[in-house]
């Protein structure tokens, strides 16, 4: 019996039964040529549907397309609010905008118009309201989809490295010196939250308004289950720098970092287990479509994919040698940005 394998799916030769889920081919009687033609067309369509849903549901999506960004600036952050509209930020305060799913990008804010410094991350809560963070505690806000930006007072000089909003009002920003800032009024005011002393925090993510995680240097993972009133440490069992974090619910999440590190939890971070990535390259971003299917991105165009919650990770061809620095999902589509204006899209 011949056997073939692709992406972990094993195929074996077998005899096709004349009955399929209660339908017998013998029971169909053909009386006219028109009926025969319709029968053949219906059968072909049926076989295509069976093939698609029977095996393509497990097929690894790999068709990454490179998109012209129109810039050589490094892009550090990307965020989409729906399947069409998204923003990317990067070197010298550059903001790019797309309204066609990333097929074309336009400069939303010229470089240095917002700040002469790099914008590290961007997050939009609606098609109009968004925030971008930079060094020296800079938080920039737009209520016009990025056409104009104003500075919000952060009351800190610490560099801010990531920002995340769970809705239009509630958001968090993290950065140098382990700082965690919080707003409950859309950035009208920002206050520092109490947290254990830690080095830099590189990334923050909330599963809901109460459950959040911030990760950073020397394997630090901080967690809150009350919206940030109290943050406490979780044991990561590593001293690698943790650069990206993503949770699909209050219990299930992943963290990525230097030396190809991937950590996974199914109990809200009470226990973190290492997953095999088969790489020593730095991973800078991670995102999951659901509790099984996700991607991690990093140095030298590296894209890792899993369809089994990270039990196995497989490399995908990105077609780019550049460092990939951030990833964003919206339903069936995935976008990645990186150095030298790199933008990749799947779906």
C-alpha positions as CSV (number, residue, x, y, z in Angstrom):
1,X,0.0,0.0,0.0
2,X,1.5,3.3,-1.1
3,X,1.8,6.1,1.5
4,X,2.6,9.8,1.0
5,X,3.1,12.6,3.5
6,X,2.8,16.4,3.3
7,X,2.9,18.9,6.1
8,X,2.3,16.1,8.6
9,X,-0.7,14.7,6.7
10,X,-0.4,11.1,5.8
11,X,-2.2,9.7,2.7
12,X,-2.8,6.0,2.1
13,X,-4.2,4.3,-1.0
14,X,-7.7,2.9,-0.4
15,X,-10.6,1.6,-2.4
16,X,-13.4,4.1,-3.0
17,X,-16.7,2.8,-1.7
18,X,-19.7,3.1,-4.0
19,X,-21.5,4.6,-0.9
20,X,-20.5,7.9,0.6
21,X,-22.1,9.1,3.8
22,X,-25.4,7.3,3.0
23,X,-25.5,8.2,-0.7
24,X,-25.3,5.4,-3.2
25,X,-24.1,6.1,-6.7
26,X,-26.1,3.1,-7.9
27,X,-29.3,4.7,-6.7
28,X,-29.1,7.5,-9.3
29,X,-31.0,6.6,-12.5
30,X,-30.1,8.5,-15.7
31,X,-32.9,8.8,-18.2
32,X,-31.8,11.6,-20.6
33,X,-28.5,13.1,-21.9
34,X,-29.3,16.3,-20.1
35,X,-29.6,14.4,-16.9
36,X,-26.3,12.7,-17.6
37,X,-24.6,16.0,-18.1
38,X,-26.1,17.5,-15.0
39,X,-25.2,14.4,-13.0
40,X,-21.5,14.5,-14.2
41,X,-21.3,18.3,-13.4
42,X,-22.9,17.6,-10.0
43,X,-20.5,14.7,-9.3
44,X,-17.5,16.8,-10.2
45,X,-18.6,19.6,-8.0
46,X,-19.3,17.2,-5.2
47,X,-15.8,15.6,-5.5
48,X,-14.2,19.1,-5.5
49,X,-16.1,20.0,-2.3
50,X,-15.1,16.8,-0.6
51,X,-11.5,17.2,-1.6
52,X,-11.5,20.8,-0.4
53,X,-13.2,20.4,2.9
54,X,-11.9,16.9,3.5
55,X,-8.2,17.8,3.4
56,X,-7.7,21.4,2.5
57,X,-8.9,22.4,6.0
58,X,-5.7,21.0,7.3
59,X,-3.6,22.4,4.5
60,X,-0.8,24.7,5.6
61,X,-1.3,28.2,4.2
62,X,2.0,29.2,2.6
63,X,1.3,31.7,-0.2
64,X,3.0,34.8,1.2
65,X,3.0,37.7,-1.1
66,X,5.5,40.6,-1.0
67,X,3.9,44.0,-1.3
68,X,5.5,47.3,-2.3
69,X,5.5,49.7,0.6
70,X,7.1,52.6,-1.3
71,X,9.7,53.1,1.4
72,X,13.1,51.7,2.5
73,X,12.3,52.8,6.1
74,X,12.3,50.1,8.7
75,X,8.7,49.2,9.7
76,X,8.4,48.2,13.4
77,X,4.6,47.9,13.9
78,X,1.5,47.0,12.0
79,X,-2.2,46.9,12.9
80,X,-5.5,46.3,11.1
81,X,-9.0,47.2,12.4
82,X,-10.8,45.2,9.7
83,X,-10.0,43.2,6.5
84,X,-9.2,46.3,4.5
85,X,-7.9,49.1,6.7
86,X,-4.5,49.0,8.4
87,X,-1.5,51.1,9.4
88,X,2.2,50.5,9.6
89,X,4.8,52.6,11.5
90,X,8.5,52.9,11.5
91,X,11.7,55.0,11.2
92,X,11.6,58.8,11.7
93,X,7.9,58.9,12.6
94,X,6.7,57.3,9.3
95,X,3.0,56.2,9.2
96,X,1.7,54.2,6.2
97,X,-2.0,53.5,5.5
98,X,-3.9,51.0,3.4
99,X,-7.6,50.7,2.7
100,X,-7.4,47.8,0.2
101,X,-6.1,45.0,2.5
102,X,-2.5,46.1,2.0
103,X,-2.4,45.8,-1.8
104,X,-1.3,49.5,-1.9
105,X,0.1,51.7,0.8
106,X,0.1,55.5,1.1
107,X,2.1,57.8,3.4
108,X,-0.4,58.9,6.0
109,X,2.0,61.1,7.9
110,X,5.3,62.1,6.3
111,X,8.5,61.1,8.1
112,X,9.3,63.5,11.0
113,X,5.9,65.1,10.8
114,X,4.8,63.4,14.1
115,X,8.3,62.9,15.6
116,X,11.8,62.6,14.3
117,X,12.1,59.4,16.3
118,X,11.0,55.9,15.3
119,X,7.5,54.8,16.0
120,X,7.8,51.5,17.7
121,X,4.2,50.1,17.6
122,X,0.7,51.2,16.6
123,X,-2.8,50.2,17.7
124,X,-6.2,51.3,16.5
125,X,-9.4,50.7,18.4
126,X,-11.7,51.9,15.6
127,X,-11.2,53.0,12.0
128,X,-10.5,56.6,13.3
129,X,-8.9,56.2,16.7
130,X,-5.3,55.1,17.0
131,X,-2.1,55.4,19.0
132,X,1.6,55.1,18.3
133,X,4.4,55.0,20.8
134,X,8.0,56.1,20.6
135,X,11.0,56.9,22.8
136,X,11.0,59.5,25.7
137,X,7.5,58.5,26.7
138,X,5.9,59.7,23.5
139,X,2.3,58.6,22.9
140,X,0.8,60.0,19.7
141,X,-3.0,59.9,19.1
142,X,-5.1,60.3,16.0
143,X,-8.9,60.6,15.8
144,X,-8.7,61.0,12.0
145,X,-7.4,57.6,10.9
146,X,-3.9,58.9,10.9
147,X,-4.3,62.2,8.9
148,X,-3.3,64.2,11.9
149,X,-1.7,63.3,15.3
150,X,-1.5,64.9,18.7
151,X,0.8,64.1,21.6
152,X,-0.8,62.7,24.8
153,X,0.9,63.2,28.2
154,X,2.5,60.1,29.5
155,X,4.4,61.7,32.4
156,X,7.4,59.6,31.8
157,X,10.7,59.9,29.9
158,X,11.0,56.1,29.5
159,X,10.9,54.8,26.0
160,X,7.7,53.1,25.1
161,X,8.0,49.9,23.1
162,X,4.4,48.5,22.7
163,X,0.8,49.6,23.1
164,X,-2.5,47.7,23.2
165,X,-6.1,48.8,23.5
166,X,-8.8,46.3,24.4
167,X,-11.5,48.8,23.4
168,X,-11.9,52.6,22.6
169,X,-11.2,53.6,26.2
170,X,-9.0,51.0,27.9
171,X,-5.4,50.7,26.9
172,X,-1.9,49.9,28.1
173,X,1.7,50.9,27.1
174,X,4.9,49.3,28.2
175,X,8.6,50.1,27.8
176,X,11.9,50.9,29.4
177,X,12.6,50.3,33.0
178,X,9.6,48.0,33.2
179,X,7.1,50.8,33.0
180,X,3.4,50.0,32.5
181,X,1.0,52.9,31.7
182,X,-2.8,52.6,31.7
183,X,-5.7,54.7,30.4
184,X,-9.4,54.3,30.8
185,X,-10.4,57.3,28.8
186,X,-8.8,56.8,25.4
187,X,-5.5,58.4,26.4
188,X,-7.1,61.5,27.8
189,X,-4.9,60.7,30.8
190,X,-2.3,58.1,31.4
191,X,-1.2,56.7,34.8
192,X,1.6,54.4,35.9
193,X,0.5,51.1,37.3
194,X,2.2,49.3,40.1
195,X,4.3,46.4,39.0
196,X,7.4,44.4,40.2
197,X,10.7,46.0,39.3
198,X,11.8,44.7,36.0
199,X,14.1,45.6,33.1
200,X,12.6,46.7,29.7
201,X,9.2,45.4,28.8
202,X,9.0,44.7,25.1
203,X,5.4,43.7,24.5
204,X,1.9,43.7,26.1
205,X,-1.3,41.9,25.3
206,X,-4.7,41.5,26.9
207,X,-7.1,38.7,26.4
208,X,-9.9,40.8,27.8
209,X,-10.3,43.9,30.0
210,X,-9.0,42.1,33.1
211,X,-6.4,39.5,31.9
212,X,-3.2,40.8,30.5
213,X,0.5,40.0,30.1
214,X,3.7,42.0,29.6
215,X,7.0,40.4,28.7
216,X,10.5,41.7,28.5
217,X,14.2,41.4,29.2
218,X,15.8,38.5,31.2
219,X,12.7,36.2,30.8
220,X,10.4,38.5,32.7
221,X,6.7,37.8,32.4
222,X,4.2,40.0,34.3
223,X,0.5,39.2,34.6
224,X,-2.6,40.9,35.8
225,X,-6.1,39.5,36.3
226,X,-7.7,42.8,37.4
227,X,-7.0,45.2,34.5
228,X,-3.6,46.1,35.9
229,X,-4.4,47.2,39.4
230,X,-1.9,44.6,40.5
231,X,0.8,43.0,38.4
232,X,2.8,40.0,39.5
233,X,5.6,37.9,38.1
234,X,5.2,34.5,36.4
235,X,8.0,32.0,36.2
236,X,9.3,31.6,32.6
237,X,12.3,29.4,33.5
238,X,14.4,31.4,31.0
239,X,16.7,34.4,30.9
240,X,16.2,35.0,27.2
241,X,14.7,38.3,26.2
242,X,11.0,37.9,25.5
243,X,9.9,40.1,22.6
244,X,6.3,39.1,21.7
245,X,3.2,37.8,23.4
246,X,-0.2,36.7,22.3
247,X,-3.2,35.2,24.1
248,X,-6.4,33.8,22.4
249,X,-8.2,33.7,25.7
250,X,-7.5,34.1,29.4
251,X,-5.8,30.7,29.6
252,X,-4.0,30.0,26.3
253,X,-1.1,32.0,25.1
254,X,2.4,32.1,23.6
255,X,5.6,34.1,24.1
256,X,8.5,34.4,21.7
257,X,12.1,35.7,22.1
258,X,15.8,35.4,21.5
259,X,17.5,32.2,20.5
260,X,14.3,30.9,18.9
261,X,12.5,30.7,22.2
262,X,8.8,29.9,22.2
263,X,6.8,29.4,25.4
264,X,3.3,28.2,25.7
265,X,0.7,28.1,28.5
266,X,-2.8,26.7,28.9
267,X,-3.4,27.8,32.4
268,X,-3.1,31.6,32.2
269,X,0.7,31.5,32.7
270,X,0.8,29.6,36.0
271,X,3.0,27.2,34.0
272,X,5.0,27.9,30.9
273,X,6.4,25.2,28.7
274,X,9.0,25.5,26.0
275,X,8.1,24.5,22.5
276,X,10.6,23.4,19.8
277,X,11.1,26.0,17.2
278,X,14.0,24.3,15.4
279,X,15.8,27.7,15.1
280,X,18.2,29.8,17.1
281,X,17.2,33.1,15.4
282,X,15.5,35.8,17.3
283,X,11.7,35.7,17.1
284,X,10.1,39.2,17.4
285,X,6.4,38.6,17.0
286,X,3.7,36.0,17.4
287,X,0.0,35.9,16.6
288,X,-2.7,33.2,16.5
289,X,-5.9,32.9,14.5
290,X,-7.4,30.5,17.1
291,X,-6.2,28.1,19.7
292,X,-4.4,25.9,17.1
293,X,-3.2,28.0,14.2
294,X,-0.5,30.6,14.5
295,X,2.6,32.2,13.2
296,X,5.9,33.5,14.7
297,X,8.2,35.9,12.8
298,X,11.8,36.9,13.2
299,X,15.3,37.5,11.8
300,X,16.3,36.9,8.2
301,X,12.8,36.6,6.9
302,X,11.9,33.7,9.2
303,X,8.3,32.7,9.4
304,X,7.2,29.7,11.6
305,X,3.8,28.2,11.4
306,X,1.8,25.8,13.6
307,X,-1.5,24.1,13.1
308,X,-1.4,22.2,16.4
309,X,-1.0,24.9,19.0
310,X,2.7,24.8,18.7
311,X,3.3,21.1,19.3
312,X,5.2,21.4,16.0
313,X,6.4,24.5,14.2
314,X,7.4,24.5,10.6
315,X,9.2,27.2,8.6
316,X,7.4,28.9,5.7
317,X,9.1,30.6,2.7
318,X,8.7,34.4,3.2
319,X,10.7,35.3,0.0
320,X,12.4,38.0,2.0
321,X,15.9,38.1,3.7
322,X,14.9,41.1,5.9
323,X,14.2,41.0,9.6
324,X,10.5,40.6,10.3
325,X,9.5,42.7,13.2
326,X,5.7,42.6,13.7
327,X,2.6,40.5,12.7
328,X,-1.1,41.2,12.7
329,X,-4.1,38.9,12.0
330,X,-7.6,39.8,11.0
331,X,-9.8,36.7,10.3
332,X,-8.3,34.9,7.2
333,X,-5.6,37.5,6.5
334,X,-2.2,38.0,8.0
335,X,0.2,40.9,7.6
336,X,3.9,41.1,8.5
337,X,6.2,44.1,8.4
338,X,10.0,44.4,8.8
339,X,13.2,46.1,7.9
340,X,13.7,48.1,4.7
341,X,10.0,48.7,4.1
342,X,9.2,45.0,4.0
343,X,5.5,44.1,4.0
344,X,4.2,40.6,3.5
345,X,0.6,39.4,3.2
346,X,-1.1,36.0,3.4
347,X,-4.7,35.5,2.3
